[in-house]
Amino acid sequence: MSGQWAGSNRRNQLPDDWPQRRAYVLQRDGYRCRWTEDRPCGRPATDVDHIKAGNDHSYANLQALCREHHAAKSSREGNAARWAVRRQRPAERHPGLI
């Protein structure tokens, strides 16, 4: 588990009662992945995901996901955030044109 937190401060942003919230969401969702594309995944869920990114830790914003779908969703969100930052930077002039 230590690898997933490497270089991240996410754990510090979780509420003090996160273990209880996590356990509740997994039980509420029947320990099954809630991921849906064409149809629900339904594999055993091990992770609890924030549906909308940010620090809304309300039960309505949490869902149980299998490790594979949680990793895929997190990767997509991370890539989108990196591209958003890139789009904000002004275009750099080519060094040969300066």
Backbone torsions as a table, in degrees:
resi	resn	phi	psi	omega
1	MET	NA	-24.2	-177.1
2	SER	-63.2	-30.1	-178.9
3	GLY	-64.0	-36.2	-176.9
4	GLN	-69.5	-19.6	-178.9
5	TRP	-100.9	-0.8	-177.5
6	ALA	-59.3	123.0	177.9
7	GLY	75.2	9.9	-177.4
8	SER	-115.0	144.5	173.1
9	ASN	-105.9	13.2	-175.9
10	ARG	-57.7	-40.9	-177.8
11	ARG	-58.5	-37.0	-179.6
12	ASN	-67.9	-19.3	-178.0
13	GLN	-89.9	-8.5	-179.1
14	LEU	-78.0	148.4	179.1
15	PRO	-68.0	159.1	-178.9
16	ASP	-58.9	-30.4	-178.3
17	ASP	-92.6	22.8	-178.1
18	TRP	-54.9	-44.1	179.8
19	PRO	-57.0	-38.4	178.5
20	GLN	-70.8	-41.1	177.5
21	ARG	-61.5	-45.6	-179.7
22	ARG	-59.0	-47.9	-179.8
23	ALA	-61.8	-41.6	179.9
24	TYR	-62.2	-45.9	-177.1
25	VAL	-65.1	-43.4	178.5
26	LEU	-60.0	-44.5	179.6
27	GLN	-67.1	-44.7	180.0
28	ARG	-56.2	-41.3	-177.5
29	ASP	-88.8	10.4	174.8
30	GLY	68.7	24.3	-178.9
31	TYR	55.0	32.6	179.1
32	ARG	-122.5	142.7	-180.0
33	CYS	-64.9	129.6	-178.5
34	ARG	-92.8	3.2	-179.1
35	TRP	-59.0	133.3	176.2
36	THR	-133.5	133.0	168.7
37	GLU	-126.7	-89.1	174.0
38	ASP	-79.5	-34.4	179.8
39	ARG	-155.4	160.9	179.7
40	PRO	-60.8	143.3	179.9
41	CYS	-66.6	-59.9	176.1
42	GLY	79.6	-2.5	177.7
43	ARG	-68.7	164.0	177.9
44	PRO	-57.3	132.2	-179.4
45	ALA	-94.5	135.2	177.4
46	THR	-122.1	-14.8	-174.0
47	ASP	-118.8	153.2	173.2
48	VAL	-115.5	126.9	-172.6
49	ASP	-113.8	144.8	170.3
50	HIS	-83.0	118.7	-177.4
51	ILE	-60.3	-51.8	174.5
52	LYS	-103.3	130.3	-177.7
53	ALA	-59.7	150.2	178.2
54	GLY	127.2	-158.8	-175.5
55	ASN	-110.8	30.6	173.8
56	ASP	-86.1	102.0	-176.7
57	HIS	-97.4	19.4	179.4
58	SER	-68.8	152.3	-178.7
59	TYR	-59.1	-31.9	179.9
60	ALA	-67.0	-21.5	-178.8
61	ASN	-100.7	11.3	-179.0
62	LEU	-119.1	144.2	177.8
63	GLN	-144.9	152.9	177.0
64	ALA	-85.5	133.8	177.2
65	LEU	-134.5	153.0	170.9
66	CYS	-72.8	160.6	-176.2
67	ARG	-58.5	-40.1	-178.2
68	GLU	-63.4	-47.1	-178.9
69	HIS	-71.6	-33.0	176.8
70	HIS	-65.6	-42.9	178.7
71	ALA	-63.7	-42.0	-179.6
72	ALA	-64.3	-44.3	-179.9
73	LYS	-65.0	-44.7	179.4
74	SER	-62.6	-39.2	179.2
75	SER	-64.3	-44.7	178.2
76	ARG	-61.0	-43.5	-180.0
77	GLU	-65.5	-40.2	178.6
78	GLY	-64.9	-42.3	178.2
79	ASN	-64.9	-41.1	179.0
80	ALA	-63.4	-39.7	179.1
81	ALA	-66.1	-40.9	179.0
82	ARG	-64.0	-41.1	179.0
83	TRP	-67.2	-34.7	179.0
84	ALA	-63.4	-40.5	178.1
85	VAL	-66.5	-41.6	-179.7
86	ARG	-61.5	-39.5	-179.4
87	ARG	-68.0	-23.3	-178.3
88	GLN	-79.2	-26.0	-178.2
89	ARG	-72.4	141.4	176.8
90	PRO	-68.1	148.8	179.7
91	ALA	-64.0	135.7	178.7
92	GLU	-88.5	141.7	177.6
93	ARG	-76.8	145.0	177.3
94	HIS	-61.3	134.5	-177.4
95	PRO	-56.8	-30.2	-179.1
96	GLY	-74.1	-14.5	-178.9
97	LEU	-97.8	-4.9	-177.4
98	ILE	-80.6	NA	NA
